[in-house]
Amino acid sequence: MADEDGAGRDDEAPDTEPQTEIRMELRDSLPGGRAVIGVEQEGEFVWLASKKHVTEQARDEFLDQFQRIVREGWWVQNWSGR
């Protein structure tokens, strides 16, 4: 019986996997002197970040944290409106 219960959960897991891709691109500058700007489109969220304000190490750590948030289901996008 334990195997049956485990199999059922495994079958459900892919349906609950977050489908959001998060990236960060470092730019020389951003409008209005901003440090970061979020740009959203279906299936993807891109953070544009100023090289003046955000280091590559900060970008890498930021992405690690955001990917964990998405992976654990704390961030979910609903582009389709369903």
Biopython code that builds the backbone (N, CA, C, O; Angstrom):
import numpy as np
from Bio.PDB.StructureBuilder import StructureBuilder

atoms = [
    (1, "MET", "N", (0.810, -1.201, 0.000)),
    (1, "MET", "CA", (0.000, 0.000, 0.000)),
    (1, "MET", "C", (0.847, 1.257, 0.000)),
    (1, "MET", "O", (0.467, 2.266, -0.594)),
    (2, "ALA", "N", (1.986, 1.203, 0.658)),
    (2, "ALA", "CA", (2.847, 2.376, 0.680)),
    (2, "ALA", "C", (3.291, 2.738, -0.737)),
    (2, "ALA", "O", (3.379, 3.918, -1.074)),
    (3, "ASP", "N", (3.573, 1.726, -1.572)),
    (3, "ASP", "CA", (3.972, 1.996, -2.938)),
    (3, "ASP", "C", (2.857, 2.671, -3.721)),
    (3, "ASP", "O", (3.122, 3.570, -4.519)),
    (4, "GLU", "N", (1.628, 2.256, -3.507)),
    (4, "GLU", "CA", (0.504, 2.868, -4.218)),
    (4, "GLU", "C", (0.363, 4.335, -3.837)),
    (4, "GLU", "O", (0.122, 5.181, -4.699)),
    (5, "ASP", "N", (0.511, 4.642, -2.547)),
    (5, "ASP", "CA", (0.405, 6.038, -2.116)),
    (5, "ASP", "C", (1.522, 6.879, -2.716)),
    (5, "ASP", "O", (1.280, 7.992, -3.183)),
    (6, "GLY", "N", (2.740, 6.355, -2.707)),
    (6, "GLY", "CA", (3.864, 7.087, -3.262)),
    (6, "GLY", "C", (3.712, 7.311, -4.759)),
    (6, "GLY", "O", (4.041, 8.385, -5.263)),
    (7, "ALA", "N", (3.220, 6.313, -5.468)),
    (7, "ALA", "CA", (3.053, 6.431, -6.916)),
    (7, "ALA", "C", (2.052, 7.521, -7.253)),
    (7, "ALA", "O", (2.243, 8.264, -8.217)),
    (8, "GLY", "N", (1.001, 7.623, -6.479)),
    (8, "GLY", "CA", (-0.009, 8.655, -6.731)),
    (8, "GLY", "C", (0.565, 10.050, -6.589)),
    (8, "GLY", "O", (0.246, 10.940, -7.377)),
    (9, "ARG", "N", (1.408, 10.246, -5.591)),
    (9, "ARG", "CA", (2.012, 11.564, -5.396)),
    (9, "ARG", "C", (2.976, 11.885, -6.526)),
    (9, "ARG", "O", (3.025, 13.026, -6.987)),
    (10, "ASP", "N", (3.747, 10.898, -6.982)),
    (10, "ASP", "CA", (4.681, 11.133, -8.081)),
    (10, "ASP", "C", (3.950, 11.525, -9.352)),
    (10, "ASP", "O", (4.424, 12.374, -10.107)),
    (11, "ASP", "N", (2.789, 10.907, -9.597)),
    (11, "ASP", "CA", (2.010, 11.234, -10.788)),
    (11, "ASP", "C", (1.501, 12.666, -10.745)),
    (11, "ASP", "O", (1.361, 13.304, -11.789)),
    (12, "GLU", "N", (1.224, 13.174, -9.562)),
    (12, "GLU", "CA", (0.684, 14.529, -9.425)),
    (12, "GLU", "C", (1.769, 15.590, -9.470)),
    (12, "GLU", "O", (1.473, 16.734, -9.814)),
    (13, "ALA", "N", (3.000, 15.266, -9.141)),
    (13, "ALA", "CA", (4.074, 16.250, -9.020)),
    (13, "ALA", "C", (4.290, 17.079, -10.283)),
    (13, "ALA", "O", (4.402, 18.300, -10.169)),
    (14, "PRO", "N", (4.357, 16.488, -11.495)),
    (14, "PRO", "CA", (4.609, 17.319, -12.675)),
    (14, "PRO", "C", (3.537, 18.386, -12.899)),
    (14, "PRO", "O", (3.849, 19.455, -13.424)),
    (15, "ASP", "N", (2.289, 18.129, -12.519)),
    (15, "ASP", "CA", (1.234, 19.112, -12.720)),
    (15, "ASP", "C", (1.409, 20.335, -11.829)),
    (15, "ASP", "O", (0.919, 21.416, -12.156)),
    (16, "THR", "N", (2.105, 20.173, -10.703)),
    (16, "THR", "CA", (2.265, 21.275, -9.772)),
    (16, "THR", "C", (3.605, 21.978, -9.926)),
    (16, "THR", "O", (3.864, 22.958, -9.228)),
    (17, "GLU", "N", (4.469, 21.500, -10.827)),
    (17, "GLU", "CA", (5.770, 22.122, -11.026)),
    (17, "GLU", "C", (5.596, 23.540, -11.586)),
    (17, "GLU", "O", (4.878, 23.726, -12.569)),
    (18, "PRO", "N", (6.244, 24.540, -10.973)),
    (18, "PRO", "CA", (6.165, 25.907, -11.502)),
    (18, "PRO", "C", (6.765, 25.982, -12.906)),
    (18, "PRO", "O", (7.752, 25.306, -13.194)),
    (19, "GLN", "N", (6.190, 26.778, -13.757)),
    (19, "GLN", "CA", (6.643, 26.897, -15.134)),
    (19, "GLN", "C", (7.248, 28.265, -15.426)),
    (19, "GLN", "O", (7.368, 28.643, -16.592)),
    (20, "THR", "N", (7.625, 28.999, -14.416)),
    (20, "THR", "CA", (8.166, 30.340, -14.577)),
    (20, "THR", "C", (9.678, 30.294, -14.741)),
    (20, "THR", "O", (10.365, 29.618, -13.975)),
    (21, "GLU", "N", (10.194, 31.001, -15.725)),
    (21, "GLU", "CA", (11.637, 31.152, -15.878)),
    (21, "GLU", "C", (11.995, 32.551, -15.414)),
    (21, "GLU", "O", (11.366, 33.525, -15.828)),
    (22, "ILE", "N", (13.000, 32.656, -14.559)),
    (22, "ILE", "CA", (13.439, 33.962, -14.065)),
    (22, "ILE", "C", (14.895, 34.156, -14.463)),
    (22, "ILE", "O", (15.746, 33.304, -14.207)),
    (23, "ARG", "N", (15.161, 35.292, -15.093)),
    (23, "ARG", "CA", (16.524, 35.644, -15.511)),
    (23, "ARG", "C", (16.842, 37.054, -15.043)),
    (23, "ARG", "O", (15.944, 37.824, -14.703)),
    (24, "MET", "N", (18.128, 37.385, -15.027)),
    (24, "MET", "CA", (18.541, 38.752, -14.759)),
    (24, "MET", "C", (19.623, 39.123, -15.767)),
    (24, "MET", "O", (20.592, 38.389, -15.960)),
    (25, "GLU", "N", (19.438, 40.274, -16.404)),
    (25, "GLU", "CA", (20.417, 40.772, -17.367)),
    (25, "GLU", "C", (21.011, 42.055, -16.817)),
    (25, "GLU", "O", (20.287, 42.969, -16.423)),
    (26, "LEU", "N", (22.339, 42.115, -16.794)),
    (26, "LEU", "CA", (23.014, 43.333, -16.356)),
    (26, "LEU", "C", (23.144, 44.281, -17.539)),
    (26, "LEU", "O", (23.590, 43.887, -18.616)),
    (27, "ARG", "N", (22.753, 45.528, -17.329)),
    (27, "ARG", "CA", (22.811, 46.555, -18.369)),
    (27, "ARG", "C", (23.702, 47.700, -17.899)),
    (27, "ARG", "O", (23.881, 47.909, -16.699)),
    (28, "ASP", "N", (24.262, 48.443, -18.865)),
    (28, "ASP", "CA", (25.102, 49.586, -18.504)),
    (28, "ASP", "C", (24.311, 50.628, -17.726)),
    (28, "ASP", "O", (24.827, 51.219, -16.777)),
    (29, "SER", "N", (23.066, 50.856, -18.121)),
    (29, "SER", "CA", (22.221, 51.817, -17.403)),
    (29, "SER", "C", (20.758, 51.490, -17.667)),
    (29, "SER", "O", (20.420, 50.775, -18.611)),
    (30, "LEU", "N", (19.899, 52.033, -16.806)),
    (30, "LEU", "CA", (18.460, 51.848, -16.940)),
    (30, "LEU", "C", (17.780, 53.209, -16.906)),
    (30, "LEU", "O", (18.337, 54.160, -16.357)),
    (31, "PRO", "N", (16.591, 53.320, -17.482)),
    (31, "PRO", "CA", (15.876, 54.599, -17.486)),
    (31, "PRO", "C", (15.656, 55.130, -16.068)),
    (31, "PRO", "O", (15.373, 54.368, -15.143)),
    (32, "GLY", "N", (15.791, 56.444, -15.916)),
    (32, "GLY", "CA", (15.510, 57.093, -14.635)),
    (32, "GLY", "C", (16.510, 56.763, -13.544)),
    (32, "GLY", "O", (16.246, 57.023, -12.370)),
    (33, "GLY", "N", (17.667, 56.191, -13.909)),
    (33, "GLY", "CA", (18.674, 55.855, -12.921)),
    (33, "GLY", "C", (18.292, 54.699, -12.008)),
    (33, "GLY", "O", (18.880, 54.520, -10.942)),
    (34, "ARG", "N", (17.308, 53.921, -12.429)),
    (34, "ARG", "CA", (16.859, 52.794, -11.600)),
    (34, "ARG", "C", (17.938, 51.729, -11.465)),
    (34, "ARG", "O", (18.807, 51.589, -12.326)),
    (35, "ALA", "N", (17.865, 50.976, -10.358)),
    (35, "ALA", "CA", (18.797, 49.866, -10.126)),
    (35, "ALA", "C", (18.297, 48.598, -10.814)),
    (35, "ALA", "O", (19.087, 47.863, -11.407)),
    (36, "VAL", "N", (16.983, 48.334, -10.739)),
    (36, "VAL", "CA", (16.396, 47.155, -11.378)),
    (36, "VAL", "C", (15.010, 47.483, -11.926)),
    (36, "VAL", "O", (14.301, 48.347, -11.410)),
    (37, "ILE", "N", (14.650, 46.773, -12.978)),
    (37, "ILE", "CA", (13.310, 46.876, -13.566)),
    (37, "ILE", "C", (12.865, 45.449, -13.898)),
    (37, "ILE", "O", (13.608, 44.694, -14.525)),
    (38, "GLY", "N", (11.670, 45.088, -13.483)),
    (38, "GLY", "CA", (11.127, 43.775, -13.809)),
    (38, "GLY", "C", (10.344, 43.829, -15.106)),
    (38, "GLY", "O", (9.497, 44.703, -15.289)),
    (39, "VAL", "N", (10.622, 42.900, -16.007)),
    (39, "VAL", "CA", (9.925, 42.807, -17.292)),
    (39, "VAL", "C", (9.287, 41.423, -17.363)),
    (39, "VAL", "O", (9.967, 40.404, -17.245)),
    (40, "GLU", "N", (7.982, 41.405, -17.556)),
    (40, "GLU", "CA", (7.224, 40.164, -17.493)),
    (40, "GLU", "C", (6.594, 39.851, -18.846)),
    (40, "GLU", "O", (6.044, 40.729, -19.510)),
    (41, "GLN", "N", (6.685, 38.589, -19.238)),
    (41, "GLN", "CA", (5.949, 38.095, -20.389)),
    (41, "GLN", "C", (5.615, 36.635, -20.115)),
    (41, "GLN", "O", (6.186, 36.027, -19.210)),
    (42, "GLU", "N", (4.716, 36.081, -20.873)),
    (42, "GLU", "CA", (4.236, 34.733, -20.576)),
    (42, "GLU", "C", (5.378, 33.730, -20.473)),
    (42, "GLU", "O", (6.166, 33.565, -21.404)),
    (43, "GLY", "N", (5.452, 33.069, -19.330)),
    (43, "GLY", "CA", (6.447, 32.038, -19.089)),
    (43, "GLY", "C", (7.802, 32.535, -18.633)),
    (43, "GLY", "O", (8.706, 31.734, -18.399)),
    (44, "GLU", "N", (7.959, 33.846, -18.503)),
    (44, "GLU", "CA", (9.284, 34.376, -18.199)),
    (44, "GLU", "C", (9.181, 35.695, -17.443)),
    (44, "GLU", "O", (8.321, 36.529, -17.727)),
    (45, "PHE", "N", (10.069, 35.862, -16.480)),
    (45, "PHE", "CA", (10.199, 37.137, -15.776)),
    (45, "PHE", "C", (11.672, 37.509, -15.835)),
    (45, "PHE", "O", (12.523, 36.768, -15.342)),
    (46, "VAL", "N", (11.977, 38.665, -16.442)),
    (46, "VAL", "CA", (13.355, 39.102, -16.611)),
    (46, "VAL", "C", (13.578, 40.347, -15.767)),
    (46, "VAL", "O", (12.833, 41.321, -15.873)),
    (47, "TRP", "N", (14.603, 40.308, -14.932)),
    (47, "TRP", "CA", (15.016, 41.482, -14.176)),
    (47, "TRP", "C", (16.138, 42.145, -14.954)),
    (47, "TRP", "O", (17.165, 41.516, -15.211)),
    (48, "LEU", "N", (15.960, 43.401, -15.333)),
    (48, "LEU", "CA", (17.035, 44.185, -15.924)),
    (48, "LEU", "C", (17.693, 44.912, -14.761)),
    (48, "LEU", "O", (17.011, 45.561, -13.969)),
    (49, "ALA", "N", (19.015, 44.807, -14.653)),
    (49, "ALA", "CA", (19.722, 45.391, -13.520)),
    (49, "ALA", "C", (20.882, 46.251, -14.003)),
    (49, "ALA", "O", (21.583, 45.896, -14.950)),
    (50, "SER", "N", (21.071, 47.368, -13.348)),
    (50, "SER", "CA", (22.150, 48.288, -13.677)),
    (50, "SER", "C", (23.478, 47.757, -13.145)),
    (50, "SER", "O", (23.583, 47.409, -11.969)),
    (51, "LYS", "N", (24.488, 47.696, -14.009)),
    (51, "LYS", "CA", (25.820, 47.267, -13.587)),
    (51, "LYS", "C", (26.380, 48.201, -12.516)),
    (51, "LYS", "O", (27.221, 47.804, -11.710)),
    (52, "LYS", "N", (25.908, 49.431, -12.518)),
    (52, "LYS", "CA", (26.366, 50.423, -11.541)),
    (52, "LYS", "C", (25.898, 50.064, -10.128)),
    (52, "LYS", "O", (26.583, 50.370, -9.152)),
    (53, "HIS", "N", (24.735, 49.414, -10.017)),
    (53, "HIS", "CA", (24.137, 49.133, -8.716)),
    (53, "HIS", "C", (24.151, 47.666, -8.314)),
    (53, "HIS", "O", (24.037, 47.353, -7.129)),
    (54, "VAL", "N", (24.287, 46.759, -9.280)),
    (54, "VAL", "CA", (24.183, 45.325, -8.993)),
    (54, "VAL", "C", (25.424, 44.614, -9.530)),
    (54, "VAL", "O", (25.713, 44.674, -10.725)),
    (55, "THR", "N", (26.145, 43.949, -8.652)),
    (55, "THR", "CA", (27.333, 43.201, -9.070)),
    (55, "THR", "C", (26.919, 41.842, -9.635)),
    (55, "THR", "O", (25.787, 41.395, -9.449)),
    (56, "GLU", "N", (27.852, 41.200, -10.325)),
    (56, "GLU", "CA", (27.563, 39.858, -10.849)),
    (56, "GLU", "C", (27.304, 38.880, -9.706)),
    (56, "GLU", "O", (26.447, 38.005, -9.830)),
    (57, "GLN", "N", (28.029, 39.012, -8.596)),
    (57, "GLN", "CA", (27.800, 38.135, -7.451)),
    (57, "GLN", "C", (26.399, 38.343, -6.889)),
    (57, "GLN", "O", (25.709, 37.375, -6.569)),
    (58, "ALA", "N", (25.973, 39.607, -6.767)),
    (58, "ALA", "CA", (24.621, 39.886, -6.272)),
    (58, "ALA", "C", (23.577, 39.305, -7.218)),
    (58, "ALA", "O", (22.577, 38.741, -6.773)),
    (59, "ARG", "N", (23.811, 39.443, -8.537)),
    (59, "ARG", "CA", (22.886, 38.875, -9.527)),
    (59, "ARG", "C", (22.768, 37.370, -9.351)),
    (59, "ARG", "O", (21.662, 36.830, -9.335)),
    (60, "ASP", "N", (23.904, 36.689, -9.219)),
    (60, "ASP", "CA", (23.888, 35.228, -9.070)),
    (60, "ASP", "C", (23.148, 34.808, -7.805)),
    (60, "ASP", "O", (22.369, 33.855, -7.831)),
    (61, "GLU", "N", (23.385, 35.509, -6.700)),
    (61, "GLU", "CA", (22.717, 35.170, -5.447)),
    (61, "GLU", "C", (21.220, 35.464, -5.530)),
    (61, "GLU", "O", (20.405, 34.688, -5.031)),
    (62, "PHE", "N", (20.861, 36.574, -6.156)),
    (62, "PHE", "CA", (19.463, 36.947, -6.350)),
    (62, "PHE", "C", (18.739, 35.866, -7.148)),
    (62, "PHE", "O", (17.641, 35.448, -6.778)),
    (63, "LEU", "N", (19.352, 35.414, -8.240)),
    (63, "LEU", "CA", (18.737, 34.379, -9.074)),
    (63, "LEU", "C", (18.611, 33.058, -8.332)),
    (63, "LEU", "O", (17.596, 32.372, -8.457)),
    (64, "ASP", "N", (19.627, 32.694, -7.562)),
    (64, "ASP", "CA", (19.545, 31.464, -6.762)),
    (64, "ASP", "C", (18.335, 31.518, -5.839)),
    (64, "ASP", "O", (17.585, 30.547, -5.736)),
    (65, "GLN", "N", (18.144, 32.646, -5.172)),
    (65, "GLN", "CA", (17.023, 32.776, -4.237)),
    (65, "GLN", "C", (15.683, 32.764, -4.973)),
    (65, "GLN", "O", (14.738, 32.106, -4.536)),
    (66, "PHE", "N", (15.601, 33.491, -6.089)),
    (66, "PHE", "CA", (14.337, 33.515, -6.833)),
    (66, "PHE", "C", (14.000, 32.142, -7.400)),
    (66, "PHE", "O", (12.837, 31.740, -7.386)),
    (67, "GLN", "N", (14.994, 31.420, -7.895)),
    (67, "GLN", "CA", (14.732, 30.086, -8.426)),
    (67, "GLN", "C", (14.254, 29.153, -7.322)),
    (67, "GLN", "O", (13.407, 28.293, -7.565)),
    (68, "ARG", "N", (14.778, 29.307, -6.126)),
    (68, "ARG", "CA", (14.301, 28.499, -4.996)),
    (68, "ARG", "C", (12.857, 28.858, -4.663)),
    (68, "ARG", "O", (12.042, 27.976, -4.392)),
    (69, "ILE", "N", (12.540, 30.147, -4.682)),
    (69, "ILE", "CA", (11.168, 30.593, -4.407)),
    (69, "ILE", "C", (10.201, 30.000, -5.430)),
    (69, "ILE", "O", (9.122, 29.536, -5.063)),
    (70, "VAL", "N", (10.573, 30.011, -6.695)),
    (70, "VAL", "CA", (9.725, 29.441, -7.750)),
    (70, "VAL", "C", (9.614, 27.931, -7.583)),
    (70, "VAL", "O", (8.518, 27.374, -7.643)),
    (71, "ARG", "N", (10.741, 27.274, -7.374)),
    (71, "ARG", "CA", (10.779, 25.808, -7.229)),
    (71, "ARG", "C", (9.901, 25.331, -6.076)),
    (71, "ARG", "O", (9.254, 24.288, -6.173)),
    (72, "GLU", "N", (9.881, 26.094, -4.987)),
    (72, "GLU", "CA", (9.100, 25.714, -3.814)),
    (72, "GLU", "C", (7.649, 26.184, -3.885)),
    (72, "GLU", "O", (6.872, 25.961, -2.956)),
    (73, "GLY", "N", (7.287, 26.837, -4.994)),
    (73, "GLY", "CA", (5.899, 27.210, -5.220)),
    (73, "GLY", "C", (5.448, 28.487, -4.524)),
    (73, "GLY", "O", (4.247, 28.724, -4.388)),
    (74, "TRP", "N", (6.393, 29.313, -4.081)),
    (74, "TRP", "CA", (6.026, 30.572, -3.425)),
    (74, "TRP", "C", (5.735, 31.672, -4.440)),
    (74, "TRP", "O", (5.102, 32.674, -4.106)),
    (75, "TRP", "N", (6.194, 31.490, -5.679)),
    (75, "TRP", "CA", (5.965, 32.467, -6.747)),
    (75, "TRP", "C", (5.304, 31.709, -7.878)),
    (75, "TRP", "O", (5.888, 30.780, -8.434)),
    (76, "VAL", "N", (4.102, 32.098, -8.217)),
    (76, "VAL", "CA", (3.387, 31.450, -9.305)),
    (76, "VAL", "C", (2.797, 32.536, -10.196)),
    (76, "VAL", "O", (2.108, 33.437, -9.719)),
    (77, "GLN", "N", (3.068, 32.443, -11.475)),
    (77, "GLN", "CA", (2.507, 33.384, -12.445)),
    (77, "GLN", "C", (1.285, 32.744, -13.087)),
    (77, "GLN", "O", (1.247, 31.533, -13.305)),
    (78, "ASN", "N", (0.295, 33.560, -13.385)),
    (78, "ASN", "CA", (-0.940, 33.071, -13.995)),
    (78, "ASN", "C", (-1.201, 33.866, -15.266)),
    (78, "ASN", "O", (-2.151, 34.645, -15.337)),
    (79, "TRP", "N", (-0.350, 33.663, -16.270)),
    (79, "TRP", "CA", (-0.484, 34.426, -17.507)),
    (79, "TRP", "C", (-1.743, 34.058, -18.276)),
    (79, "TRP", "O", (-2.331, 34.904, -18.950)),
    (80, "SER", "N", (-2.155, 32.815, -18.179)),
    (80, "SER", "CA", (-3.314, 32.383, -18.956)),
    (80, "SER", "C", (-4.626, 32.825, -18.323)),
    (80, "SER", "O", (-5.669, 32.769, -18.974)),
    (81, "GLY", "N", (-4.595, 33.259, -17.078)),
    (81, "GLY", "CA", (-5.828, 33.690, -16.398)),
    (81, "GLY", "C", (-6.675, 32.538, -15.904)),
    (81, "GLY", "O", (-7.818, 32.749, -15.500)),
    (82, "ARG", "N", (-6.145, 31.319, -15.925)),
    (82, "ARG", "CA", (-6.896, 30.146, -15.464)),
    (82, "ARG", "C", (-6.830, 29.996, -13.984)),
    (82, "ARG", "O", (-7.408, 29.060, -13.432)),
]
sb = StructureBuilder()
sb.init_structure("model")
sb.init_model(0)
sb.init_chain("A")
sb.init_seg("    ")
for serial, (resi, resn, name, xyz) in enumerate(atoms, 1):
    if name == "N":
        sb.init_residue(resn, " ", resi, " ")
    sb.init_atom(name, np.array(xyz, "f"), 0.0, 1.0, " ", f" {name:<3s}", serial, name[0])
structure = sb.get_structure()
